[in-house]
Amino acid sequence: MKKLLTIAAALAMTSASAQGSVTGAGASFPFPLYSKMFAEYKGDTGVTVNYQSVGSGAGQKQITERTVDFAGSDNPMSDESMKAAPAKLLHIPTAIGAVVPSYNLPGVTTPLKFTGKVLADIYLGKIKTWNDKAIAALNPGVSIPPLPITVARRSDGSGTTFVFSDYLSKVSTEWKSKVGTGNSLNWPVGTGARGNDGVAGVVKSTPGAIGYVELVYAKQNKLPFGSVQNRAGKFVTADNGPAALAAKGVVMPADTRVSITNSANPDSYPIASFTYVIFYQEQKYGNRTLAQAQALKKLLTWMVTTGQKYNEPLDYSQLPSNAASKAKTIIASMTFDGKKF
C-alpha cells in the first residue's frame, strides 16, 4: 500500500512539474478579465497563472528586470523604455477596455454628460464644484447639488492614467501643456489611490467625488458613470460596442503599439484602449527552460484565440481580426536559443 501511495505521489509531482506555472504582473485595468481567463485556463490545462495586479508601471519594471514571464500594461512601452530592457520586448493586445468618469452624487439619478474639456478642467482644478456652469450647461434639467468636487486619481504608475491623460492631451491644449500624458503625472489636484479598485473605493466612500476607472470597476462597485462626448460631437456611454468601435479603421502597426483614444469613428466611445501583454522575444535567459518558454507561448496563444470568449461577458471587447492576426504573428516569432519553437 505504501509503495502504491509513493508511486501515486511521484506521478502527481511529475504531472504538476510538467504542467508548470506562468507568472505575470502589471495592469489592474484587465485584472477582472485575467482572473477569469486564468482560472479557466487552469481548468483546461492544469497550468497555474499567477498574475499580480500592481499597475502597468510596476509591470513594465518587472518585465524589464526579468522577474516575471510577462507584464500586463494598458499602454505600450515607449521606445526609450524598450531600449533600456536587456533584450527585445514584444507586445500583443488581449482586449479593448473603456475608462469612464465615475462619480458619487447623492440624489442624482440621471447619468451625467461630460466633454473632454470639462473633464480636463476638473482634473486641472479649474472646476471645483458640481453645480459649476460648465457642467450644468451639459446637463440641462438635472438638479446637481452644490457639492465640492473631490478628485480621485491614481497614486501608482498606471496604464489607466496613461489612457485617461492621453485622451485629455488630445482634447485639451491646456492639459497637454501643463500635465501631459504618462503613467505617473504631476497632478494639479486630487486624492491618490492605488489601482482601479482603490480609485473606485475613494469615489464610493466620498460624496462629491469623481474618479476615472476601467468600466468593469464602476459596474462592480455600482458607481454611476457619465457619457463622454466623442470627436463627432456625440455623447456616448461606455459599453463593449462603442469601445470596440474605437479600434475600427485604425491601422494596426506591425508591433501593435497604438493609441485609440479620441477615435474618428463617429459612434465610438472616446476613452478606449487596447490592453497589452509584454514579453521577451528570445526566451532563453537566466535559468529559463524550453518548457517554461513553451508554457508562456501556449498561454499567450490561448488568450488571443479561445480565451477571447471571456472578454464580452466581463465588459471588455474582443480583439478585432486585424489585431488578433498580428498578435498571433508576434507570438509565432518567439525564439529559444535563437530558434523558433
C-alpha positions as a Markdown table, in Angstrom:
| # | Residue | x | y | z |
|---|---|---|---|---|
| 1 | Met | 0.0 | 0.0 | 0.0 |
| 2 | Lys | 2.8 | 2.4 | 0.9 |
| 3 | Lys | 4.5 | 1.6 | -2.4 |
| 4 | Leu | 1.3 | 2.4 | -4.3 |
| 5 | Leu | 1.0 | 5.7 | -2.4 |
| 6 | Thr | 4.6 | 6.6 | -3.1 |
| 7 | Ile | 4.1 | 5.9 | -6.9 |
| 8 | Ala | 0.9 | 8.0 | -6.9 |
| 9 | Ala | 2.7 | 10.8 | -5.2 |
| 10 | Ala | 5.6 | 10.7 | -7.6 |
| 11 | Leu | 3.2 | 10.7 | -10.6 |
| 12 | Ala | 1.3 | 13.7 | -9.1 |
| 13 | Met | 4.6 | 15.6 | -8.6 |
| 14 | Thr | 5.7 | 14.7 | -12.2 |
| 15 | Ser | 2.3 | 15.9 | -13.5 |
| 16 | Ala | 2.5 | 19.2 | -11.6 |
| 17 | Ser | 6.0 | 19.8 | -12.8 |
| 18 | Ala | 5.0 | 19.1 | -16.4 |
| 19 | Gln | 2.0 | 21.4 | -16.1 |
| 20 | Gly | 4.1 | 24.2 | -14.5 |
| 21 | Ser | 3.1 | 27.7 | -13.9 |
| 22 | Val | 3.4 | 31.1 | -15.5 |
| 23 | Thr | 4.0 | 34.4 | -13.7 |
| 24 | Gly | 2.8 | 37.9 | -14.7 |
| 25 | Ala | 2.4 | 41.3 | -13.1 |
| 26 | Gly | 1.0 | 44.7 | -14.1 |
| 27 | Ala | -2.1 | 46.5 | -15.1 |
| 28 | Ser | -5.2 | 46.5 | -12.8 |
| 29 | Phe | -7.3 | 47.6 | -15.9 |
| 30 | Pro | -7.6 | 44.0 | -17.2 |
| 31 | Phe | -7.4 | 42.2 | -13.8 |
| 32 | Pro | -11.1 | 41.1 | -13.7 |
| 33 | Leu | -10.7 | 39.6 | -17.1 |
| 34 | Tyr | -7.4 | 38.0 | -16.5 |
| 35 | Ser | -8.7 | 36.5 | -13.2 |
| 36 | Lys | -11.4 | 34.8 | -15.2 |
| 37 | Met | -9.2 | 33.8 | -18.1 |
| 38 | Phe | -6.5 | 32.3 | -15.9 |
| 39 | Ala | -9.0 | 30.3 | -13.8 |
| 40 | Glu | -10.5 | 28.9 | -16.9 |
| 41 | Tyr | -7.1 | 28.2 | -18.4 |
| 42 | Lys | -6.0 | 26.3 | -15.3 |
| 43 | Gly | -9.2 | 24.2 | -15.6 |
| 44 | Asp | -8.5 | 23.4 | -19.2 |
| 45 | Thr | -4.7 | 22.8 | -18.9 |
| 46 | Gly | -3.7 | 22.4 | -15.3 |
| 47 | Val | -1.3 | 25.3 | -15.7 |
| 48 | Thr | -1.4 | 28.0 | -12.9 |
| 49 | Val | -1.0 | 31.6 | -14.0 |
| 50 | Asn | 0.0 | 33.8 | -11.1 |
| 51 | Tyr | -0.8 | 37.4 | -12.0 |
| 52 | Gln | -0.3 | 40.3 | -9.6 |
| 53 | Ser | -2.4 | 43.4 | -10.2 |
| 54 | Val | 0.3 | 46.0 | -9.3 |
| 55 | Gly | -0.2 | 48.7 | -12.0 |
| 56 | Ser | 1.2 | 49.0 | -15.5 |
| 57 | Gly | 4.3 | 50.9 | -14.4 |
| 58 | Ala | 5.3 | 48.2 | -11.9 |
| 59 | Gly | 4.6 | 45.5 | -14.5 |
| 60 | Gln | 6.8 | 47.2 | -17.1 |
| 61 | Lys | 9.6 | 47.5 | -14.4 |
| 62 | Gln | 9.3 | 43.8 | -13.5 |
| 63 | Ile | 9.4 | 42.5 | -17.1 |
| 64 | Thr | 12.5 | 44.8 | -17.7 |
| 65 | Glu | 14.1 | 43.2 | -14.6 |
| 66 | Arg | 13.0 | 39.8 | -15.8 |
| 67 | Thr | 11.3 | 38.9 | -12.5 |
| 68 | Val | 8.1 | 37.7 | -14.3 |
| 69 | Asp | 7.3 | 35.8 | -17.5 |
| 70 | Phe | 5.1 | 38.6 | -18.8 |
| 71 | Ala | 3.8 | 42.1 | -17.9 |
| 72 | Gly | 0.3 | 43.5 | -18.3 |
| 73 | Ser | 0.1 | 47.1 | -19.4 |
| 74 | Asp | -2.6 | 49.3 | -20.8 |
| 75 | Asn | -0.1 | 51.5 | -22.6 |
| 76 | Pro | 2.7 | 50.2 | -24.8 |
| 77 | Met | 6.2 | 50.8 | -23.5 |
| 78 | Ser | 8.0 | 53.7 | -25.1 |
| 79 | Asp | 10.9 | 53.3 | -27.4 |
| 80 | Glu | 13.2 | 54.6 | -24.7 |
| 81 | Ser | 11.9 | 52.2 | -22.1 |
| 82 | Met | 12.2 | 49.3 | -24.5 |
| 83 | Lys | 15.8 | 50.2 | -25.3 |
| 84 | Ala | 16.6 | 50.1 | -21.5 |
| 85 | Ala | 15.5 | 46.4 | -21.4 |
| 86 | Pro | 18.2 | 43.7 | -21.7 |
| 87 | Ala | 16.7 | 42.3 | -24.9 |
| 88 | Lys | 13.9 | 42.8 | -27.4 |
| 89 | Leu | 10.4 | 43.0 | -25.9 |
| 90 | Leu | 7.2 | 42.2 | -27.8 |
| 91 | His | 3.7 | 43.5 | -27.2 |
| 92 | Ile | 0.4 | 41.8 | -28.0 |
| 93 | Pro | -3.1 | 43.2 | -27.3 |
| 94 | Thr | -5.5 | 41.0 | -25.4 |
| 95 | Ala | -8.7 | 43.1 | -25.1 |
| 96 | Ile | -10.2 | 46.5 | -25.5 |
| 97 | Gly | -11.5 | 48.3 | -22.5 |
| 98 | Ala | -13.0 | 51.7 | -21.6 |
| 99 | Val | -12.1 | 54.2 | -19.0 |
| 100 | Val | -15.1 | 56.0 | -17.5 |
| 101 | Pro | -15.7 | 59.1 | -15.3 |
| 102 | Ser | -17.4 | 57.6 | -12.3 |
| 103 | Tyr | -18.9 | 59.8 | -9.6 |
| 104 | Asn | -20.8 | 59.9 | -6.3 |
| 105 | Leu | -23.6 | 62.4 | -6.3 |
| 106 | Pro | -26.4 | 61.6 | -3.8 |
| 107 | Gly | -29.8 | 62.2 | -5.3 |
| 108 | Val | -28.6 | 62.4 | -8.9 |
| 109 | Thr | -30.1 | 59.5 | -10.8 |
| 110 | Thr | -29.8 | 60.8 | -14.4 |
| 111 | Pro | -26.4 | 59.9 | -15.9 |
| 112 | Leu | -24.3 | 63.0 | -16.4 |
| 113 | Lys | -22.7 | 64.1 | -19.6 |
| 114 | Phe | -19.1 | 65.2 | -19.9 |
| 115 | Thr | -16.9 | 66.7 | -22.5 |
| 116 | Gly | -13.2 | 66.3 | -22.7 |
| 117 | Lys | -12.7 | 69.9 | -21.8 |
| 118 | Val | -14.8 | 69.7 | -18.7 |
| 119 | Leu | -13.0 | 66.6 | -17.5 |
| 120 | Ala | -9.7 | 68.3 | -18.1 |
| 121 | Asp | -10.8 | 71.4 | -16.2 |
| 122 | Ile | -12.0 | 69.2 | -13.3 |
| 123 | Tyr | -8.6 | 67.5 | -13.1 |
| 124 | Leu | -6.8 | 70.8 | -13.6 |
| 125 | Gly | -8.6 | 72.1 | -10.5 |
| 126 | Lys | -10.4 | 74.8 | -12.5 |
| 127 | Ile | -13.9 | 73.4 | -12.0 |
| 128 | Lys | -14.3 | 73.0 | -8.2 |
| 129 | Thr | -18.0 | 72.4 | -7.6 |
| 130 | Trp | -20.6 | 70.1 | -9.2 |
| 131 | Asn | -23.0 | 72.9 | -9.9 |
| 132 | Asp | -20.4 | 74.8 | -12.0 |
| 133 | Lys | -22.0 | 76.4 | -15.1 |
| 134 | Ala | -19.9 | 74.3 | -17.4 |
| 135 | Ile | -21.3 | 71.0 | -16.0 |
| 136 | Ala | -24.8 | 72.5 | -15.7 |
| 137 | Ala | -24.8 | 73.5 | -19.4 |
| 138 | Leu | -24.1 | 69.9 | -20.5 |
| 139 | Asn | -26.9 | 68.6 | -18.2 |
| 140 | Pro | -30.0 | 70.8 | -18.5 |
| 141 | Gly | -32.9 | 69.7 | -16.3 |
| 142 | Val | -30.6 | 67.8 | -14.0 |
| 143 | Ser | -30.6 | 69.0 | -10.4 |
| 144 | Ile | -26.9 | 68.9 | -9.4 |
| 145 | Pro | -26.1 | 69.6 | -5.8 |
| 146 | Pro | -23.5 | 72.3 | -5.0 |
| 147 | Leu | -21.0 | 69.8 | -3.6 |
| 148 | Pro | -17.3 | 70.5 | -3.8 |
| 149 | Ile | -15.6 | 68.1 | -6.2 |
| 150 | Thr | -13.2 | 65.6 | -4.7 |
| 151 | Val | -10.9 | 64.5 | -7.5 |
| 152 | Ala | -9.8 | 60.9 | -7.2 |
| 153 | Arg | -6.8 | 59.7 | -9.2 |
| 154 | Arg | -4.1 | 57.1 | -9.2 |
| 155 | Ser | -1.1 | 57.3 | -7.0 |
| 156 | Asp | 0.8 | 54.4 | -8.6 |
| 157 | Gly | 2.3 | 54.1 | -12.1 |
| 158 | Ser | -0.9 | 53.4 | -14.1 |
| 159 | Gly | -1.8 | 52.4 | -17.6 |
| 160 | Thr | -5.3 | 53.6 | -16.8 |
| 161 | Thr | -3.8 | 57.0 | -16.0 |
| 162 | Phe | -1.9 | 56.9 | -19.3 |
| 163 | Val | -5.1 | 56.2 | -21.3 |
| 164 | Phe | -7.1 | 58.9 | -19.5 |
| 165 | Ser | -4.3 | 61.5 | -19.8 |
| 166 | Asp | -3.6 | 60.5 | -23.4 |
| 167 | Tyr | -7.3 | 61.3 | -24.2 |
| 168 | Leu | -7.2 | 64.6 | -22.2 |
| 169 | Ser | -4.0 | 65.7 | -24.1 |
| 170 | Lys | -5.8 | 65.2 | -27.4 |
| 171 | Val | -8.8 | 67.3 | -26.4 |
| 172 | Ser | -7.3 | 70.0 | -24.2 |
| 173 | Thr | -4.3 | 72.0 | -25.2 |
| 174 | Glu | -4.0 | 73.3 | -21.6 |
| 175 | Trp | -3.9 | 69.8 | -20.2 |
| 176 | Lys | -1.3 | 68.8 | -22.8 |
| 177 | Ser | 1.0 | 71.7 | -22.0 |
| 178 | Lys | 0.6 | 71.7 | -18.2 |
| 179 | Val | 0.3 | 68.0 | -17.3 |
| 180 | Gly | 0.7 | 65.8 | -20.5 |
| 181 | Thr | 0.5 | 62.1 | -20.9 |
| 182 | Gly | 2.0 | 59.4 | -18.8 |
| 183 | Asn | 1.7 | 56.5 | -16.3 |
| 184 | Ser | 2.7 | 58.9 | -13.5 |
| 185 | Leu | 1.9 | 62.6 | -13.5 |
| 186 | Asn | 2.4 | 65.7 | -11.5 |
| 187 | Trp | -1.2 | 66.1 | -10.6 |
| 188 | Pro | -2.5 | 69.6 | -10.1 |
| 189 | Val | -5.2 | 68.3 | -7.6 |
| 190 | Gly | -6.6 | 65.1 | -6.3 |
| 191 | Thr | -6.6 | 62.3 | -3.8 |
| 192 | Gly | -4.4 | 59.4 | -4.8 |
| 193 | Ala | -5.2 | 55.7 | -4.6 |
| 194 | Arg | -3.5 | 52.6 | -5.8 |
| 195 | Gly | -5.2 | 50.6 | -8.5 |
| 196 | Asn | -8.5 | 50.9 | -10.2 |
| 197 | Asp | -10.1 | 49.3 | -7.2 |
| 198 | Gly | -8.5 | 52.0 | -5.0 |
| 199 | Val | -9.9 | 54.9 | -7.0 |
| 200 | Ala | -13.3 | 53.2 | -7.1 |
| 201 | Gly | -13.1 | 52.9 | -3.4 |
| 202 | Val | -12.5 | 56.6 | -2.9 |
| 203 | Val | -15.4 | 57.5 | -5.2 |
| 204 | Lys | -17.7 | 55.1 | -3.5 |
| 205 | Ser | -17.0 | 56.4 | 0.0 |
| 206 | Thr | -16.8 | 60.1 | -0.8 |
| 207 | Pro | -19.9 | 62.1 | -1.7 |
| 208 | Gly | -18.9 | 64.6 | -4.4 |
| 209 | Ala | -16.0 | 62.5 | -5.7 |
| 210 | Ile | -15.1 | 61.8 | -9.3 |
| 211 | Gly | -12.6 | 59.2 | -10.5 |
| 212 | Tyr | -11.5 | 57.6 | -13.7 |
| 213 | Val | -11.7 | 53.8 | -13.7 |
| 214 | Glu | -12.0 | 50.9 | -16.1 |
| 215 | Leu | -15.7 | 50.2 | -16.9 |
| 216 | Val | -15.9 | 46.9 | -15.0 |
| 217 | Tyr | -14.7 | 48.6 | -11.7 |
| 218 | Ala | -17.5 | 51.1 | -12.0 |
| 219 | Lys | -20.1 | 48.4 | -12.6 |
| 220 | Gln | -18.7 | 46.1 | -9.8 |
| 221 | Asn | -18.9 | 48.9 | -7.3 |
| 222 | Lys | -22.3 | 50.1 | -8.6 |
| 223 | Leu | -20.9 | 53.5 | -9.3 |
| 224 | Pro | -22.7 | 55.8 | -11.8 |
| 225 | Phe | -20.6 | 56.9 | -14.7 |
| 226 | Gly | -21.1 | 59.6 | -17.3 |
| 227 | Ser | -21.3 | 59.6 | -21.1 |
| 228 | Val | -18.4 | 61.4 | -22.8 |
| 229 | Gln | -18.6 | 63.5 | -26.0 |
| 230 | Asn | -16.7 | 61.9 | -28.8 |
| 231 | Arg | -14.9 | 63.6 | -31.7 |
| 232 | Ala | -18.0 | 63.6 | -33.8 |
| 233 | Gly | -19.9 | 65.5 | -31.1 |
| 234 | Lys | -22.0 | 62.6 | -29.8 |
| 235 | Phe | -22.3 | 61.8 | -26.1 |
| 236 | Val | -21.5 | 58.1 | -25.9 |
| 237 | Thr | -21.9 | 55.8 | -22.9 |
| 238 | Ala | -19.1 | 53.2 | -22.5 |
| 239 | Asp | -20.0 | 49.6 | -23.5 |
| 240 | Asn | -18.5 | 46.8 | -25.4 |
| 241 | Gly | -19.7 | 48.0 | -28.8 |
| 242 | Pro | -18.7 | 51.7 | -28.6 |
| 243 | Ala | -15.3 | 50.7 | -27.1 |
| 244 | Ala | -14.7 | 48.2 | -29.9 |
| 245 | Leu | -15.6 | 50.8 | -32.5 |
| 246 | Ala | -12.7 | 53.0 | -31.3 |
| 247 | Ala | -10.4 | 50.5 | -33.0 |
| 248 | Lys | -12.4 | 50.2 | -36.2 |
| 249 | Gly | -10.5 | 51.5 | -39.1 |
| 250 | Val | -7.3 | 52.0 | -37.1 |
| 251 | Val | -4.2 | 50.9 | -38.9 |
| 252 | Met | -2.5 | 48.4 | -36.7 |
| 253 | Pro | 1.3 | 48.7 | -36.8 |
| 254 | Ala | 3.3 | 45.5 | -37.0 |
| 255 | Asp | 4.3 | 45.8 | -33.3 |
| 256 | Thr | 0.6 | 46.6 | -32.3 |
| 257 | Arg | 1.6 | 49.6 | -30.2 |
| 258 | Val | -1.2 | 52.1 | -31.0 |
| 259 | Ser | -3.4 | 54.6 | -29.3 |
| 260 | Ile | -7.2 | 54.5 | -30.0 |
| 261 | Thr | -8.4 | 57.3 | -27.7 |
| 262 | Asn | -10.5 | 60.1 | -29.3 |
| 263 | Ser | -11.2 | 57.9 | -32.3 |
| 264 | Ala | -12.5 | 59.3 | -35.5 |
| 265 | Asn | -15.2 | 56.7 | -35.6 |
| 266 | Pro | -18.5 | 58.7 | -35.1 |
| 267 | Asp | -20.1 | 56.1 | -32.9 |
| 268 | Ser | -17.1 | 55.2 | -30.8 |
| 269 | Tyr | -16.5 | 55.8 | -27.1 |
| 270 | Pro | -13.6 | 58.2 | -26.9 |
| 271 | Ile | -11.6 | 56.9 | -23.8 |
| 272 | Ala | -10.9 | 53.4 | -25.0 |
| 273 | Ser | -7.7 | 51.4 | -25.2 |
| 274 | Phe | -6.1 | 48.1 | -26.0 |
| 275 | Thr | -4.6 | 46.4 | -23.0 |
| 276 | Tyr | -1.3 | 44.5 | -23.7 |
| 277 | Val | 0.8 | 41.6 | -22.6 |
| 278 | Ile | 4.6 | 42.3 | -22.8 |
| 279 | Phe | 7.3 | 39.6 | -23.0 |
| 280 | Tyr | 10.7 | 38.8 | -24.4 |
| 281 | Gln | 11.1 | 37.5 | -28.0 |
| 282 | Glu | 14.1 | 35.5 | -27.0 |
| 283 | Gln | 13.0 | 33.2 | -24.2 |
| 284 | Lys | 16.3 | 31.7 | -23.2 |
| 285 | Tyr | 17.6 | 33.9 | -20.4 |
| 286 | Gly | 18.6 | 33.4 | -16.8 |
| 287 | Asn | 17.6 | 29.9 | -15.8 |
| 288 | Arg | 14.6 | 29.6 | -18.1 |
| 289 | Thr | 13.9 | 26.3 | -19.7 |
| 290 | Leu | 12.3 | 25.4 | -23.0 |
| 291 | Ala | 9.3 | 24.1 | -21.1 |
| 292 | Gln | 8.8 | 27.5 | -19.4 |
| 293 | Ala | 9.0 | 29.2 | -22.8 |
| 294 | Gln | 6.5 | 26.8 | -24.3 |
| 295 | Ala | 4.1 | 27.3 | -21.4 |
| 296 | Leu | 4.2 | 31.0 | -21.9 |
| 297 | Lys | 3.7 | 30.7 | -25.7 |
| 298 | Lys | 0.7 | 28.3 | -25.2 |
| 299 | Leu | -0.9 | 30.7 | -22.7 |
| 300 | Leu | -0.5 | 33.8 | -25.0 |
| 301 | Thr | -1.9 | 31.9 | -28.0 |
| 302 | Trp | -4.9 | 30.8 | -25.9 |
| 303 | Met | -5.5 | 34.4 | -24.7 |
| 304 | Val | -5.8 | 35.8 | -28.2 |
| 305 | Thr | -7.9 | 32.8 | -29.5 |
| 306 | Thr | -10.0 | 30.6 | -27.3 |
| 307 | Gly | -9.7 | 33.0 | -24.3 |
| 308 | Gln | -11.4 | 35.8 | -26.2 |
| 309 | Lys | -14.8 | 34.4 | -25.5 |
| 310 | Tyr | -14.4 | 35.7 | -21.9 |
| 311 | Asn | -14.0 | 39.3 | -22.9 |
| 312 | Glu | -17.5 | 40.5 | -23.6 |
| 313 | Pro | -19.2 | 38.9 | -20.5 |
| 314 | Leu | -16.9 | 40.9 | -18.4 |
| 315 | Asp | -17.4 | 44.2 | -20.3 |
| 316 | Tyr | -14.3 | 44.1 | -22.4 |
| 317 | Ser | -14.3 | 44.0 | -26.2 |
| 318 | Gln | -12.8 | 41.1 | -28.2 |
| 319 | Leu | -9.8 | 41.9 | -30.4 |
| 320 | Pro | -10.7 | 42.9 | -33.9 |
| 321 | Ser | -9.5 | 40.4 | -36.5 |
| 322 | Asn | -6.5 | 42.6 | -37.6 |
| 323 | Ala | -5.3 | 42.9 | -34.1 |
| 324 | Ala | -5.7 | 39.2 | -33.3 |
| 325 | Ser | -3.9 | 38.3 | -36.5 |
| 326 | Lys | -0.9 | 40.5 | -35.7 |
| 327 | Ala | -0.8 | 39.1 | -32.2 |
| 328 | Lys | -0.6 | 35.6 | -33.4 |
| 329 | Thr | 2.2 | 36.6 | -35.8 |
| 330 | Ile | 4.1 | 38.2 | -33.0 |
| 331 | Ile | 3.7 | 35.1 | -30.7 |
| 332 | Ala | 5.0 | 32.9 | -33.6 |
| 333 | Ser | 8.2 | 35.0 | -33.7 |
| 334 | Met | 9.2 | 33.9 | -30.2 |
| 335 | Thr | 12.6 | 32.0 | -30.0 |
| 336 | Phe | 14.5 | 29.9 | -27.6 |
| 337 | Asp | 18.3 | 29.9 | -28.1 |
| 338 | Gly | 17.8 | 31.7 | -31.4 |
| 339 | Lys | 15.3 | 29.1 | -32.8 |
| 340 | Lys | 11.6 | 29.3 | -33.2 |
| 341 | Phe | 9.7 | 26.7 | -31.1 |
